[in-house]
């Protein structure tokens, strides 16, 4: 990137401004990424409990016929 066209009286200021703007944009994008990942984690955490219960019920239904072997004395 060349800021030295013409007399280039402001090239040092323009390089400084470019570096500051680049760092600022990086910080903003990282904050956005952290916010997106945080909301995704929160929504998945709510669904995780439902998925766990559903999997346990599916396991029970798949193995219902084995209940007589596991529990001989049902009292």
Buried (B, 14 or more C-beta within 10 A) or exposed (E): EEBEEEEEEEBEEBEEEEEEEEEEEEEEEEEEEEEEEEEEEEEEEEEEEEEEEEEEEEEEEEEEEEEEEEEEEEE
